[in-house]
Amino acid sequence: MGEAIREAGAGGGAGTGAAAGPGVVRGSEAGAHGTETGAPRLVETLRQRYRRELERPDSAARPFELRTDDGARWPIGDGEPAFIVTLRDAAGTKALAAFDELAVAEAFMDGHLDLDGSLLAALKARPVLADPHPFRYLWATYGAPLLRGQAKSDKRWIRSHYDVDPEFFRLWLDRDHRSYSHGFFTADDEALETGMRRKLEFAYDACGIAPGQRVLDVGGGWGSFLELAGARGVHVTSITISEQSERALQAILERHGLTHCRVVREHLLEYRPGERFDAVVNLGVTEHLPDYRRTLAQYERLLEPGRRVYLDAYSGPRHAMPSFISKWVFEGNTSPLNLRRYLAAVERSPFEVVLVKNDRHNYHLTCRKWAENLEAHRDEVVERWGSHLYRRFVLYLWAAANSFETGTLSAHRMVLQLPRPDGARKAATWSWNERHGAAAGGSGP
């Protein structure tokens, strides 16, 4: 394997290695094919890139140890290693030598390289890698939606993420609601279930929902809002384009006898129910609706005047999704909510903004708790669905937690109101501040 590293890193430059930290065995001491002054070129190139990264004032990269199956060890960076990367074969070496984050992610998922220690710490080294896949980006972002249409493309793409056995998701989502969007927390150590319940209640109250009203649940997921609101006598219509989600939602209707609710397998932009709703609740689907003008026009068609839309989403630069996400997690042109563009689209629509709140830390906590839950069920997941699915999702969840922690991604919740026909623009015709004043005011959860 040492020879494989030397060959894979043939394009790298020379340089002196970092000093070994406490407890770290140098490659030469472990029987490696190199010494500190003549280390394999891949190691030297990796050390050079790491040094440049550590020179950045905002760098959070941590030292680590690189190992191979033949016992070779190399410290990368000064100090105690925060994690260990082990190259299992030539394919793992080739992926790392490419410094391509998609290739490294795929090598990790396929078992060509392993990581021991904190995956969150390892992800702090992501700036050392690149994402050189412009054609994949252009096709997914513009080509496929243009040729096939957004709705048709979404129906094809949805299978890559959601058409997995729902039991897999239930192992790591919150036990009470199975909510697959971020929770609202008052403390970092608060239970996932508590944060999810608070978010669902917030959306319910923000829209002024009452028993007997008609509510559109956009992207019903695994039934969190359908179950909560349906049990209160609300006439919920959950729409989804996922076959697995549709089955899970139908099971909830049957299990709880929610005959006043229904599930429709339809894309939001194509949905024509022939009736208006008293509220629209969109929990984490805005990222999959990048055409803001069409989405808001559809909300206007579906909503009773004077009523509200609640939505939340992760946010950031438009279409700024890494290749790993667009290929292996959310295939297609999924895009963070671009707050500036979305608010500009709202301004050109009849809607009025009632509330916008930053939820970046809430989303970080959610992804962290999901990832910890998944890791706790690692053996069961691997036994039932295989190592690839486990590694794909654990990498995705920790990568998301890292993005929220570093500020690469943010998150926002938003409440919109459609004015009444009399033209009144005043949104605060009623308020939910008595129950959620702190949250609405910006200092609460």
DRENDOVO-941521 format. One record per residue (C-alpha): residue in three letters; x, y negated, z. Coordinates in steps of 0.05 Angstrom, whole numbers, padded with zeros to 5 digits, always signed. Example, Ala and Ser with C-alpha at 12.3 -4.5 7.8 and 13.67 -1.06 7.14 Angstrom:
BEGIN
ALA+00246+00090+00156;SER+00273+00021+00143;
END
This chain:
BEGIN
MET+00000+00000+00000;GLY+00058-00047+00013;GLU+00079-00038-00060;ALA+00007-00053-00081;ILE+00009-00118-00042;ARG+00075-00137-00075;GLU+00047-00125-00145;ALA-00020-00158-00132;GLY+00014-00221-00107;ALA+00064-00227-00162;GLY+00039-00296-00181;GLY+00049-00325-00112;GLY+00104-00371-00090;ALA+00158-00360-00039;GLY+00161-00389+00031;THR+00179-00374+00102;GLY+00129-00335+00144;ALA+00094-00360+00205;ALA+00121-00339+00272;ALA+00088-00278+00303;GLY+00040-00292+00360;PRO+00037-00253+00426;GLY+00020-00180+00416;VAL+00028-00182+00341;VAL+00073-00131+00308;ARG+00111-00158+00248;GLY+00105-00120+00183;SER+00178-00098+00186;GLU+00168-00071+00257;ALA+00108-00030+00235;GLY+00144+00002+00177;ALA+00121-00047+00124;HIS+00154-00055+00056;GLY+00181-00124+00073;THR+00213-00168+00125;GLU+00197-00237+00150;THR+00245-00269+00101;GLY+00227-00224+00042;ALA+00153-00209+00055;PRO+00109-00186-00002;ARG+00088-00242-00047;LEU+00014-00237-00031;VAL+00030-00248+00043;GLU+00075-00307+00026;THR+00021-00338-00019;LEU-00032-00327+00034;ARG+00013-00360+00087;GLN+00025-00420+00042;ARG-00049-00430+00030;TYR-00063-00422+00104;ARG-00011-00474+00123;ARG-00043-00523+00074;GLU-00111-00509+00103;LEU-00087-00518+00174;GLU-00058-00586+00156;ARG-00128-00613+00143;PRO-00150-00653+00204;ASP-00218-00620+00205;SER-00194-00549+00193;ALA-00224-00496+00239;ALA-00183-00438+00210;ARG-00156-00389+00261;PRO-00094-00345+00257;PHE-00106-00272+00238;GLU-00069-00208+00223;LEU-00066-00173+00156;ARG-00058-00098+00157;THR-00054-00040+00108;ASP-00070+00034+00116;ASP+00004+00052+00116;GLY+00014+00015+00182;ALA+00042-00051+00155;ARG+00022-00113+00194;TRP+00033-00187+00178;PRO+00013-00246+00222;ILE-00020-00303+00183;GLY-00016-00368+00221;ASP+00013-00382+00290;GLY-00017-00355+00354;GLU-00060-00298+00377;PRO-00099-00269+00318;ALA-00174-00282+00321;PHE-00190-00225+00273;ILE-00157-00170+00233;VAL-00164-00158+00158;THR-00146-00087+00136;LEU-00135-00072+00062;ARG-00159+00000+00051;ASP-00137+00010-00021;ALA-00112-00025-00083;ALA-00181-00053-00099;GLY-00182-00090-00032;THR-00112-00117-00045;LYS-00132-00140-00115;ALA-00193-00176-00088;LEU-00154-00213-00035;ALA-00098-00230-00084;ALA-00150-00263-00130;PHE-00168-00312-00074;ASP-00239-00307-00102;GLU-00291-00308-00047;LEU-00341-00268-00088;ALA-00289-00214-00102;VAL-00269-00212-00028;ALA-00342-00207-00007;GLU-00355-00150-00055;ALA-00292-00114-00032;PHE-00317-00121+00040;MET-00386-00094+00022;ASP-00356-00036-00016;GLY-00308-00017+00040;HIS-00244-00035+00003;LEU-00225-00081+00060;ASP-00248-00083+00132;LEU-00252-00138+00184;ASP-00245-00128+00258;GLY-00260-00183+00307;SER-00304-00244+00299;LEU-00334-00251+00230;LEU-00352-00322+00247;ALA-00279-00337+00262;ALA-00259-00304+00196;LEU-00307-00348+00157;LYS-00270-00410+00182;ALA-00216-00390+00133;ARG-00264-00394+00074;PRO-00232-00458+00046;VAL-00170-00416+00030;LEU-00212-00381-00023;ALA-00245-00408-00086;ASP-00310-00393-00123;PRO-00291-00395-00197;HIS-00356-00372-00229;PRO-00384-00431-00269;PHE-00420-00389-00321;ARG-00457-00349-00268;TYR-00477-00415-00235;LEU-00501-00446-00300;TRP-00542-00385-00321;ALA-00576-00376-00254;THR-00589-00449-00243;TYR-00611-00471-00312;GLY-00608-00416-00364;ALA-00654-00363-00336;PRO-00709-00412-00312;LEU-00708-00448-00379;LEU-00714-00384-00420;ARG-00760-00344-00376;GLY-00795-00398-00336;GLN-00788-00411-00261;ALA-00846-00368-00237;LYS-00827-00308-00281;SER-00755-00314-00259;ASP-00774-00317-00186;LYS-00817-00254-00192;ARG-00757-00218-00220;TRP-00707-00246-00170;ILE-00749-00234-00107;ARG-00735-00160-00110;SER-00661-00169-00097;HIS-00675-00194-00026;TYR-00745-00180+00000;ASP-00761-00113-00032;VAL-00722-00077+00021;ASP-00755-00031+00072;PRO-00789-00079+00122;GLU-00765-00035+00178;PHE-00695-00060+00164;PHE-00716-00132+00176;ARG-00755-00114+00238;LEU-00691-00089+00271;TRP-00660-00158+00275;LEU-00716-00209+00268;ASP-00753-00231+00331;ARG-00794-00175+00361;ASP-00858-00214+00372;HIS-00870-00249+00305;ARG-00818-00222+00254;SER-00809-00294+00231;TYR-00758-00302+00175;SER-00747-00377+00181;HIS-00711-00416+00236;GLY-00736-00424+00306;PHE-00738-00486+00351;PHE-00696-00479+00414;THR-00689-00521+00477;ALA-00624-00485+00498;ASP-00571-00445+00462;ASP-00585-00383+00504;GLU-00660-00385+00496;ALA-00691-00321+00470;LEU-00702-00315+00395;GLU-00775-00297+00408;THR-00786-00361+00448;GLY-00756-00405+00393;MET-00798-00372+00339;ARG-00862-00379+00379;ARG-00848-00453+00390;LYS-00837-00464+00315;LEU-00902-00429+00296;GLU-00941-00469+00348;PHE-00908-00533+00323;ALA-00930-00520+00251;TYR-01000-00502+00274;ASP-01008-00565+00316;ALA-00973-00611+00266;CYS-01026-00594+00214;GLY-01084-00601+00263;ILE-01107-00531+00249;ALA-01170-00505+00283;PRO-01210-00440+00282;GLY-01253-00432+00220;GLN-01208-00476+00176;ARG-01176-00451+00112;VAL-01100-00450+00112;LEU-01052-00431+00056;ASP-00991-00393+00082;VAL-00938-00401+00027;GLY-00892-00340+00024;GLY-00924-00299+00079;GLY-00860-00260+00092;TRP-00872-00207+00146;GLY-00935-00240+00172;SER-00913-00286+00229;PHE-00961-00343+00214;LEU-01016-00299+00187;GLU-01018-00259+00251;LEU-01015-00319+00298;ALA-01066-00362+00263;GLY-01111-00305+00240;ALA-01119-00282+00312;ARG-01146-00351+00329;GLY-01201-00347+00277;VAL-01165-00387+00223;HIS-01180-00365+00152;VAL-01109-00354+00128;THR-01092-00340+00055;SER-01021-00313+00051;ILE-00989-00315-00018;THR-00926-00277-00036;ILE-00891-00251-00098;SER-00857-00194-00061;GLU-00888-00124-00064;GLN-00859-00104+00003;SER-00884-00168+00035;GLU-00953-00158+00006;ARG-00956-00088+00036;ALA-00933-00113+00104;LEU-00984-00169+00104;GLN-01041-00123+00084;ALA-01022-00076+00140;ILE-01028-00134+00189;LEU-01098-00150+00164;GLU-01119-00077+00173;ARG-01085-00067+00240;HIS-01116-00129+00272;GLY-01182-00129+00235;LEU-01170-00198+00204;THR-01227-00192+00153;HIS-01231-00268+00149;CYS-01160-00271+00121;ARG-01131-00247+00055;VAL-01066-00234+00019;VAL-01054-00255-00053;ARG-00994-00233-00094;GLU-00983-00296-00134;HIS-00931-00350-00146;LEU-00949-00417-00113;LEU-00940-00455-00179;GLU-00989-00408-00214;TYR-01040-00402-00159;ARG-01109-00429-00177;PRO-01157-00409-00121;GLY-01215-00454-00140;GLU-01218-00483-00069;ARG-01180-00531-00026;PHE-01147-00517+00040;ASP-01147-00554+00106;ALA-01071-00544+00113;VAL-01012-00516+00076;VAL-00957-00483+00117;ASN-00891-00468+00082;LEU-00840-00433+00127;GLY-00774-00430+00091;VAL-00798-00425+00018;THR-00781-00495-00006;GLU-00710-00470-00023;HIS-00742-00426-00076;LEU-00783-00483-00105;PRO-00731-00530-00135;ASP-00780-00567-00180;TYR-00804-00617-00128;ARG-00851-00655-00174;ARG-00890-00592-00193;THR-00891-00567-00122;LEU-00919-00632-00094;ALA-00970-00635-00150;GLN-00992-00565-00132;TYR-00998-00584-00058;GLU-01042-00642-00080;ARG-01088-00596-00119;LEU-01093-00546-00062;LEU-01101-00593-00002;GLU-01163-00628+00024;PRO-01153-00703+00026;GLY-01133-00728+00094;ARG-01099-00662+00111;ARG-01027-00641+00120;VAL-00970-00598+00094;TYR-00918-00570+00141;LEU-00852-00546+00112;ASP-00782-00529+00135;ALA-00719-00509+00098;TYR-00644-00507+00100;SER-00618-00569+00065;GLY-00557-00596+00030;PRO-00531-00613-00040;ARG-00577-00590-00095;HIS-00563-00520-00122;ALA-00498-00517-00082;MET-00501-00442-00070;PRO-00439-00399-00071;SER-00435-00341-00120;PHE-00441-00289-00064;ILE-00509-00318-00044;SER-00536-00326-00114;LYS-00515-00256-00133;TRP-00525-00214-00071;VAL-00572-00252-00024;PHE-00620-00299-00060;GLU-00611-00283-00133;GLY-00627-00340-00181;ASN-00631-00415-00173;THR-00646-00419-00099;SER-00627-00488-00075;PRO-00620-00522-00008;LEU-00673-00575+00003;ASN-00641-00639-00022;LEU-00671-00689+00026;ARG-00657-00751-00016;ARG-00688-00721-00079;TYR-00747-00691-00042;LEU-00765-00757-00007;ALA-00758-00793-00074;ALA-00807-00743-00104;VAL-00855-00753-00045;GLU-00851-00828-00056;ARG-00875-00818-00127;SER-00932-00774-00104;PRO-00995-00791-00065;PHE-00966-00760-00002;GLU-00942-00798+00059;VAL-00885-00774+00103;VAL-00909-00764+00175;LEU-00846-00733+00203;VAL-00776-00712+00183;LYS-00729-00680+00234;ASN-00660-00650+00229;ASP-00657-00577+00251;ARG-00586-00558+00234;HIS-00567-00533+00303;ASN-00633-00495+00308;TYR-00617-00459+00244;HIS-00547-00443+00267;LEU-00574-00412+00331;THR-00626-00373+00292;CYS-00575-00342+00244;ARG-00528-00328+00301;LYS-00581-00291+00340;TRP-00603-00253+00277;ALA-00531-00232+00263;GLU-00520-00209+00335;ASN-00584-00168+00332;LEU-00562-00137+00266;GLU-00494-00120+00295;ALA-00528-00087+00355;HIS-00564-00041+00306;ARG-00505-00027+00261;ASP-00503+00048+00270;GLU-00577+00056+00257;VAL-00576+00011+00195;VAL-00516+00047+00165;GLU-00547+00115+00178;ARG-00615+00096+00148;TRP-00596+00049+00091;GLY-00521+00053+00082;SER-00460+00011+00097;HIS-00468-00034+00037;LEU-00535-00063+00059;TYR-00509-00073+00130;ARG-00446-00108+00107;ARG-00484-00151+00056;PHE-00532-00178+00108;VAL-00483-00185+00166;LEU-00437-00225+00120;TYR-00496-00268+00096;LEU-00521-00283+00167;TRP-00454-00301+00196;ALA-00437-00342+00133;ALA-00502-00381+00143;ALA-00487-00391+00217;ASN-00418-00417+00198;SER-00446-00464+00145;PHE-00495-00495+00195;GLU-00441-00500+00248;THR-00391-00535+00202;GLY-00443-00579+00168;THR-00436-00549+00099;LEU-00511-00537+00105;SER-00563-00573+00146;ALA-00637-00560+00157;HIS-00700-00602+00162;ARG-00773-00597+00180;MET-00823-00643+00148;VAL-00897-00661+00154;LEU-00934-00693+00096;GLN-01005-00720+00093;LEU-01050-00729+00033;PRO-01089-00794+00039;ARG-01165-00796+00038;PRO-01203-00819-00024;ASP-01214-00888+00007;GLY-01141-00902-00006;ALA-01121-00909+00067;ARG-01046-00896+00073;LYS-01044-00892+00149;ALA-01022-00821+00165;ALA-01030-00825+00240;THR-01106-00817+00238;TRP-01096-00763+00290;SER-01035-00740+00328;TRP-01008-00677+00359;ASN-00960-00717+00403;GLU-00996-00700+00468;ARG-00971-00628+00463;HIS-00907-00639+00424;GLY-00888-00711+00437;ALA-00814-00698+00449;ALA-00808-00654+00387;ALA-00844-00706+00344;GLY-00802-00762+00372;GLY-00736-00730+00355;SER-00707-00714+00423;GLY-00740-00647+00435;PRO-00735-00579+00403;
END
